[in-house]
Amino acid sequence: MIPAALIGILAVARLGAIHAVVFGGFASASLAQRIEASKPVAILTASCGIDGAKPPMSYSPFIREAIKSSSHKPEKTIIWQRDQLRWDLNKPAGERNWQRSVKSAKFRGLRAGCVPVKSSDGLYIIYTSGTTGLPKGVLREAGGHAVGLHLSISYLFGIHGPGDVMFCASDLGWVVGHSYILYAPLLTGATTVLFEGKPIGTPNSGTFWRMIEEYKVNTLSTAPTALRAIKRDDPENKFLREVGERGGLKSLNGIFLAGERSEPSIVTMYQDLLKRYGNDGANVIDNWWSSESGSPISGIATIPHAGKDRKTKQKHTPLSIKPGSAGKAMPGFDVRIVDDEGKEIEKGRMGNIVLAMPLAPTGFRTLWEDEERFYKGYLKRFDGKWVDTGDAGMIDSQGYIHVMSRSDDIINVAAHRFSTGWLSPPGDNASDRRTNVRRRVH
């Protein structure tokens, strides 16, 4: 999580090549799987990773072991040497110092031009393990990716261009990091905040609020787990209140939660805090998506007129927030609930969450060099009529989407379908009845 990572990714894209970024915490076996699958000509890495107050962790043992155990051998490993822990290069094995290579190229006047590509050409591969089997290489296409992200960052996240600041507290190895740390903010000309650390312990649980104040952040995107950790470490919200009382959160228009289901208590608590300390109209917005979709499938648009006049100061009131739901379908995503035979079911009933085709521009169209697995994993179950998300949930009477669990976590009791993560949406009587049944079952 350093600027060199962004620079390296953008350099690969400029060359018209495909990048495959992986999470820095992967063990060598997981990295070897991805090397074998994507067959890279080079690996770009830092010499170490830093995790809060812990000692720096050397990456060389993981990468060398991964290359050793992989049947594919990259030609080069290019290392960004960090001052905290250097990498002892093994040049016969193709290891090169990143900084020295750049200086050498500059001295010799070498410069690579920008390579035009077709809109349907691949931009990157991102591996998602799903629930079983080897990692699946989702292939993102260049043109649709740019169009979809440019819309979603304005329409959903309220980031429009120069002067706006987005802080996406994710890792670059995840799709959230690809989309909203790197590509979307830069596509629209906004500022992005790159953060190496955790929401607690770097140095305390006030890290997020300190950064929002320091960089005048307009939009924070994070996982519910991060807010749970902050709440556990600071149950009275002392750090947030300290920053808020001096006006340090007035730039903040929204906190966006994704990656897992947000319990209503978390949404409600932070919504109350934002109402007091954030910008006027600031909201906590749960949004749901996946590596396959590339951008949020559902959420609540903060700037619902963004597609037409996103840079104007005109205000439009967003839809109301319903704690426990993941909002409504975003442009380009047609979300349906079906039974196990693929037949649509009425609102308020639990079922399989599927997507009608075609998908929004950021959506995938295949897996990297594995069309058969793409068909079997996403289309075969419902005979090609729907894209299977692998998630289960419901759409309530107002059109709000409730993502409850993975499909294989659903249990059947007396012909009723229940999720192990079920929480009743407010005001939905049918859901209340099913929740009561679930309580009796347990």
Secondary structure per residue as TSV (DSSP state, phi and psi in degrees):
chain	resnum	aa	ss	phi	psi
A	1	M	-	360.0	63.4
A	2	I	-	-131.6	159.7
A	3	P	H	-54.8	-32.1
A	4	A	H	-58.9	-31.1
A	5	A	H	-64.1	-45.0
A	6	L	H	-64.5	-42.7
A	7	I	H	-61.6	-43.5
A	8	G	H	-63.2	-43.3
A	9	I	H	-62.0	-46.9
A	10	L	H	-66.1	-33.2
A	11	A	H	-65.2	-42.0
A	12	V	H	-61.9	-44.5
A	13	A	H	-63.7	-38.5
A	14	R	H	-62.5	-32.6
A	15	L	T	-77.9	-7.4
A	16	G	T	81.6	10.0
A	17	A	-	-90.5	177.8
A	18	I	-	-110.9	134.9
A	19	H	B	-109.5	155.1
A	20	A	-	-136.6	96.6
A	21	V	-	-88.5	139.4
A	22	V	-	-125.1	153.8
A	23	F	-	-60.7	134.8
A	24	G	T	-67.1	-13.0
A	25	G	T	-92.6	5.4
A	26	F	-	-69.5	142.2
A	27	A	-	-75.0	167.9
A	28	S	H	-62.0	-34.1
A	29	A	H	-64.9	-42.7
A	30	S	H	-66.6	-39.0
A	31	L	H	-65.7	-40.1
A	32	A	H	-61.5	-39.7
A	33	Q	H	-57.3	-43.2
A	34	R	H	-74.0	-32.0
A	35	I	H	-66.2	-44.4
A	36	E	H	-63.8	-37.9
A	37	A	H	-74.5	-41.6
A	38	S	H	-94.6	-19.5
A	39	K	-	52.5	60.2
A	40	P	-	-70.9	150.1
A	41	V	S	-83.8	-20.3
A	42	A	E	-151.5	153.3
A	43	I	E	-114.3	128.9
A	44	L	E	-104.8	130.0
A	45	T	E	-151.0	163.1
A	46	A	E	-93.8	163.6
A	47	S	S	-72.2	-24.8
A	48	C	E	-158.3	168.3
A	49	G	E	-119.1	154.0
A	50	I	-	-123.8	130.7
A	51	D	-	-126.2	88.8
A	52	G	T	59.4	-131.3
A	53	A	T	-85.4	-0.7
A	54	K	S	-72.0	156.6
A	55	P	-	-62.5	149.9
A	56	P	-	-56.8	143.6
A	57	M	E	-106.7	121.9
A	58	S	E	-69.5	135.3
A	59	Y	S	-90.8	-14.3
A	60	S	H	-60.3	-41.5
A	61	P	H	-63.0	-38.3
A	62	F	H	-67.6	-45.6
A	63	I	H	-72.4	-42.2
A	64	R	H	-63.2	-41.5
A	65	E	H	-66.9	-38.6
A	66	A	H	-63.3	-44.3
A	67	I	H	-65.2	-39.4
A	68	K	H	-62.5	-41.2
A	69	S	H	-86.1	-12.3
A	70	S	S	-83.9	144.1
A	71	S	S	-73.5	-21.5
A	72	H	S	-98.7	132.9
A	73	K	-	-114.5	110.3
A	74	P	-	-61.3	147.3
A	75	E	S	-69.1	-35.2
A	76	K	E	-137.3	148.3
A	77	T	E	-121.5	114.6
A	78	I	E	-106.0	119.7
A	79	I	E	-111.5	124.2
A	80	W	E	-82.5	112.0
A	81	Q	-	-78.2	115.9
A	82	R	B	-92.2	145.2
A	83	D	T	-64.4	-27.8
A	84	Q	T	-68.8	-31.4
A	85	L	B	-160.4	116.2
A	86	R	-	-85.2	160.1
A	87	W	-	-105.3	124.4
A	88	D	-	-80.9	105.2
A	89	L	-	-68.3	143.5
A	90	N	-	-116.7	88.1
A	91	K	G	-63.8	-35.5
A	92	P	G	-60.0	-23.6
A	93	A	G	-87.8	6.4
A	94	G	T	87.9	14.7
A	95	E	E	-84.1	133.3
A	96	R	E	-134.5	147.6
A	97	N	E	-78.5	119.7
A	98	W	H	-59.9	-51.5
A	99	Q	H	-61.8	-42.0
A	100	R	H	-67.2	-37.9
A	101	S	H	-63.0	-39.4
A	102	V	H	-66.4	-44.2
A	103	K	H	-61.9	-41.0
A	104	S	H	-63.8	-43.7
A	105	A	H	-64.9	-39.4
A	106	K	H	-65.5	-41.4
A	107	F	H	-63.5	-36.4
A	108	R	T	-88.1	-0.8
A	109	G	T	74.0	25.3
A	110	L	-	-85.0	133.0
A	111	R	-	-149.3	129.1
A	112	A	-	-92.0	133.4
A	113	G	-	-79.9	166.3
A	114	C	-	-78.7	128.8
A	115	V	-	-100.9	117.4
A	116	P	-	-67.1	143.1
A	117	V	-	-132.4	162.5
A	118	K	-	-73.4	152.7
A	119	S	T	-61.7	-26.4
A	120	S	T	-88.5	-2.0
A	121	D	S	-72.0	152.6
A	122	G	E	-70.6	140.8
A	123	L	E	-103.6	-46.7
A	124	Y	E	-152.7	161.8
A	125	I	E	-112.3	132.6
A	126	I	E	-126.7	129.8
A	127	Y	E	-92.2	129.6
A	128	T	E	-124.5	128.2
A	129	S	-	-79.0	-21.8
A	130	G	-	65.2	-146.8
A	131	T	S	-103.2	-22.1
A	132	T	S	-143.4	162.1
A	133	G	S	79.8	-177.1
A	134	L	S	-72.3	158.1
A	135	P	-	-57.6	142.5
A	136	K	E	-101.2	131.0
A	137	G	E	-91.4	94.3
A	138	V	E	-71.1	126.8
A	139	L	E	-100.7	122.1
A	140	R	E	-99.9	133.9
A	141	E	E	-91.5	148.8
A	142	A	H	-64.9	-51.9
A	143	G	H	-70.4	-51.4
A	144	G	H	-61.8	-38.2
A	145	H	H	-56.8	-47.4
A	146	A	H	-67.3	-44.4
A	147	V	H	-63.3	-48.5
A	148	G	H	-65.1	-41.5
A	149	L	H	-69.1	-37.7
A	150	H	H	-62.1	-37.1
A	151	L	H	-72.9	-49.4
A	152	S	H	-65.3	-34.1
A	153	I	H	-69.0	-28.2
A	154	S	H	-85.0	-49.1
A	155	Y	H	-65.9	-48.6
A	156	L	T	-90.5	-50.8
A	157	F	T	-90.5	-11.3
A	158	G	-	73.1	26.7
A	159	I	-	-108.0	120.7
A	160	H	-	-113.7	-22.9
A	161	G	S	161.2	-158.5
A	162	P	T	-51.3	133.8
A	163	G	T	99.8	-21.5
A	164	D	-	-89.4	148.8
A	165	V	E	-129.6	126.7
A	166	M	E	-115.3	133.6
A	167	F	E	-118.5	102.5
A	168	C	E	-101.1	108.0
A	169	A	-	-89.3	67.3
A	170	S	S	-127.5	-174.6
A	171	D	-	-104.4	143.6
A	172	L	T	-59.5	-22.2
A	173	G	T	-72.8	-14.7
A	174	W	S	-98.5	161.5
A	175	V	H	-63.5	-32.3
A	176	V	H	-60.3	-40.8
A	177	G	H	-66.9	-43.0
A	178	H	I	-54.4	-49.8
A	179	S	I	-77.3	-44.6
A	180	Y	I	-120.2	0.7
A	181	I	I	-91.1	-45.4
A	182	L	I	-100.9	-72.8
A	183	Y	I	-71.2	-52.5
A	184	A	H	-62.0	-48.4
A	185	P	H	-59.6	-41.4
A	186	L	H	-73.0	-33.5
A	187	L	H	-62.0	-33.3
A	188	T	H	-96.6	-2.2
A	189	G	T	85.5	15.7
A	190	A	-	-90.3	174.5
A	191	T	E	-93.4	137.8
A	192	T	E	-116.2	141.9
A	193	V	E	-102.0	121.5
A	194	L	-	-101.5	123.1
A	195	F	-	-124.6	125.2
A	196	E	-	-109.5	107.9
A	197	G	S	155.8	-169.1
A	198	K	-	-123.8	162.7
A	199	P	S	-69.1	-17.6
A	200	I	S	-127.2	152.6
A	201	G	S	80.2	8.2
A	202	T	S	-132.4	64.9
A	203	P	S	-93.1	-9.0
A	204	N	S	-150.0	-173.2
A	205	S	T	-82.0	9.8
A	206	G	T	-99.8	9.8
A	207	T	H	-56.7	-49.5
A	208	F	H	-59.1	-45.4
A	209	W	H	-69.5	-35.3
A	210	R	H	-63.3	-42.6
A	211	M	H	-69.6	-37.4
A	212	I	H	-60.2	-42.6
A	213	E	H	-67.5	-45.2
A	214	E	H	-66.1	-40.0
A	215	Y	H	-104.9	7.1
A	216	K	T	53.9	50.6
A	217	V	-	-67.5	135.0
A	218	N	S	-94.2	-34.5
A	219	T	E	-136.0	127.5
A	220	L	E	-108.9	127.9
A	221	S	E	-118.1	126.2
A	222	T	E	-153.8	-177.3
A	223	A	-	-101.3	149.2
A	224	P	H	-53.6	-32.4
A	225	T	H	-57.3	-38.4
A	226	A	H	-63.8	-43.6
A	227	L	H	-69.3	-33.7
A	228	R	H	-63.7	-41.7
A	229	A	H	-63.5	-42.2
A	230	I	H	-63.4	-44.0
A	231	K	H	-62.8	-40.8
A	232	R	H	-64.7	-39.1
A	233	D	H	-80.2	-29.1
A	234	D	-	-137.8	71.4
A	235	P	T	-62.7	-22.8
A	236	E	T	-93.0	1.5
A	237	N	-	57.5	39.4
A	238	K	H	-61.3	-45.3
A	239	F	H	-67.7	-42.3
A	240	L	H	-61.9	-44.4
A	241	R	H	-64.8	-36.6
A	242	E	H	-60.1	-46.8
A	243	V	H	-69.2	-41.3
A	244	G	H	-65.1	-37.7
A	245	E	H	-64.7	-27.6
A	246	R	T	-96.6	12.0
A	247	G	T	82.3	15.5
A	248	G	T	-74.8	-8.5
A	249	L	T	-110.3	9.7
A	250	K	T	-67.2	-18.3
A	251	S	T	-78.4	-16.8
A	252	L	-	-80.4	119.7
A	253	N	-	-97.8	-18.5
A	254	G	E	-173.2	150.5
A	255	I	E	-115.1	123.3
A	256	F	E	-109.6	129.3
A	257	L	E	-114.5	132.2
A	258	A	-	-155.3	166.6
A	259	G	S	107.9	-22.8
A	260	E	S	-167.3	170.9
A	261	R	-	-72.6	137.3
A	262	S	-	-97.2	122.2
A	263	E	-	-69.6	145.2
A	264	P	H	-54.6	-33.1
A	265	S	H	-63.2	-37.0
A	266	I	H	-67.4	-47.0
A	267	V	H	-59.9	-46.6
A	268	T	H	-64.4	-42.8
A	269	M	H	-62.6	-48.6
A	270	Y	H	-73.5	-26.7
A	271	Q	H	-63.8	-42.7
A	272	D	H	-63.2	-40.6
A	273	L	H	-67.2	-40.1
A	274	L	H	-65.9	-38.2
A	275	K	H	-59.6	-34.3
A	276	R	H	-84.1	-41.2
A	277	Y	H	-112.8	-20.2
A	278	G	S	-83.5	-172.8
A	279	N	S	-69.0	160.9
A	280	D	T	-58.8	129.0
A	281	G	T	81.1	8.4
A	282	A	-	-64.4	142.7
A	283	N	E	-133.6	156.2
A	284	V	E	-99.1	119.0
A	285	I	E	-123.1	118.8
A	286	D	E	-82.2	132.8
A	287	N	-	-133.8	149.6
A	288	W	B	-125.1	131.2
A	289	W	-	-163.7	-165.6
A	290	S	-	-158.0	170.3
A	291	S	T	-59.4	-35.0
A	292	E	T	-69.5	-35.3
A	293	S	T	-81.9	-30.5
A	294	G	S	80.3	-19.4
A	295	S	S	-154.5	166.3
A	296	P	-	-57.1	130.8
A	297	I	S	-77.9	-35.1
A	298	S	E	-142.2	158.2
A	299	G	E	169.4	-164.7
A	300	I	-	-124.5	121.2
A	301	A	-	-69.3	123.9
A	302	T	S	-78.4	-27.8
A	303	I	S	-125.1	80.0
A	304	P	T	-66.3	-9.5
A	305	H	T	-100.9	13.5
A	306	A	H	-59.4	-33.1
A	307	G	H	-65.4	-22.4
A	308	K	H	-102.8	-52.4
A	309	D	H	-140.2	56.8
A	310	R	T	-61.4	-23.4
A	311	K	T	-94.5	2.6
A	312	T	S	-82.2	165.6
A	313	K	-	-92.4	2.6
A	314	Q	-	-61.8	137.1
A	315	K	-	-102.9	133.7
A	316	H	-	-125.3	131.9
A	317	T	-	-72.6	124.5
A	318	P	-	-67.8	166.3
A	319	L	-	-61.9	158.5
A	320	S	-	-71.4	152.2
A	321	I	-	-86.5	135.8
A	322	K	-	-118.4	99.0
A	323	P	T	-54.3	133.6
A	324	G	T	99.5	-16.4
A	325	S	S	-103.5	164.5
A	326	A	-	-103.3	24.6
A	327	G	-	80.9	-156.8
A	328	K	E	-114.0	165.1
A	329	A	E	-61.3	137.3
A	330	M	-	-83.4	160.9
A	331	P	T	-53.7	131.4
A	332	G	T	95.4	-13.9
A	333	F	-	-111.0	120.5
A	334	D	E	-105.7	99.9
A	335	V	E	-95.2	130.7
A	336	R	E	-129.4	159.6
A	337	I	E	-117.0	125.9
A	338	V	E	-131.1	159.8
A	339	D	-	-82.8	-172.6
A	340	D	T	-71.1	-11.7
A	341	E	T	-95.9	-0.3
A	342	G	S	87.6	10.8
A	343	K	-	-90.5	134.9
A	344	E	B	-64.2	143.5
A	345	I	-	-117.5	164.7
A	346	E	-	-70.7	160.7
A	347	K	T	-62.1	144.5
A	348	G	T	91.0	-5.3
A	349	R	-	-104.3	143.1
A	350	M	-	-71.5	144.3
A	351	G	E	-170.9	-165.3
A	352	N	E	-85.0	132.0
A	353	I	E	-87.2	122.9
A	354	V	E	-129.4	166.5
A	355	L	E	-119.9	134.0
A	356	A	E	-80.0	151.6
A	357	M	S	-98.1	152.7
A	358	P	S	-79.9	161.4
A	359	L	-	-83.0	167.7
A	360	A	-	-60.7	163.3
A	361	P	T	-55.5	-30.6
A	362	T	T	-78.2	-12.3
A	363	G	S	-66.9	149.6
A	364	F	-	-76.3	160.5
A	365	R	-	-124.8	-7.3
A	366	T	-	-167.7	173.0
A	367	L	B	-103.9	151.5
A	368	W	T	-58.6	111.9
A	369	E	T	52.7	37.8
A	370	D	-	-154.2	66.4
A	371	E	H	-62.2	-35.8
A	372	E	H	-64.4	-44.0
A	373	R	H	-68.2	-34.3
A	374	F	H	-58.8	-47.5
A	375	Y	I	-65.4	-47.9
A	376	K	I	-66.7	-35.4
A	377	G	I	-81.5	-26.3
A	378	Y	I	-125.6	-23.0
A	379	L	I	-117.2	-31.6
A	380	K	G	-63.3	-39.8
A	381	R	G	-54.4	-38.9
A	382	F	G	-114.2	32.7
A	383	D	T	54.6	34.6
A	384	G	T	78.8	-0.1
A	385	K	S	-77.5	-37.3
A	386	W	S	-126.5	155.5
A	387	V	E	-91.1	120.9
A	388	D	E	-81.7	117.9
A	389	T	E	-79.8	-17.8
A	390	G	E	81.6	0.2
A	391	D	E	-105.2	157.7
A	392	A	E	-124.6	149.0
A	393	G	E	172.3	-152.2
A	394	M	E	-152.2	163.2
A	395	I	E	-115.0	123.4
A	396	D	-	-81.0	-177.9
A	397	S	T	-65.1	-19.1
A	398	Q	T	-97.4	2.8
A	399	G	S	89.1	7.9
A	400	Y	-	-81.6	139.1
A	401	I	E	-93.9	130.7
A	402	H	E	-117.7	110.2
A	403	V	E	-94.6	115.0
A	404	M	E	-100.5	-36.2
A	405	S	E	-173.2	179.6
A	406	R	E	-72.8	152.1
A	407	S	G	-58.6	-35.0
A	408	D	G	-80.5	3.5
A	409	D	G	-97.5	0.1
A	410	I	-	-76.8	138.8
A	411	I	E	-116.8	149.8
A	412	N	E	-108.5	127.1
A	413	V	E	-133.2	116.0
A	414	A	T	50.2	48.0
A	415	A	T	69.6	9.0
A	416	H	E	-105.3	143.4
A	417	R	E	-103.3	129.9
A	418	F	E	-130.2	148.6
A	419	S	-	-101.5	144.3
A	420	T	T	-69.5	-13.7
A	421	G	T	-109.1	21.8
A	422	W	-	-68.0	130.8
A	423	L	-	-131.9	136.2
A	424	S	-	-74.1	127.8
A	425	P	-	-65.4	136.8
A	426	P	T	-58.1	135.8
A	427	G	T	79.6	5.0
A	428	D	-	-103.2	100.9
A	429	N	H	-63.9	-40.7
A	430	A	H	-61.2	-39.9
A	431	S	H	-67.1	-38.5
A	432	D	H	-59.6	-41.0
A	433	R	H	-64.5	-42.4
A	434	R	H	-66.9	-36.2
A	435	T	H	-63.4	-38.9
A	436	N	H	-65.0	-38.3
A	437	V	H	-61.9	-43.0
A	438	R	H	-61.6	-41.5
A	439	R	H	-60.8	-40.4
A	440	R	H	-66.6	-37.5
A	441	V	H	-61.2	-44.4
A	442	H	-	-73.4	360.0
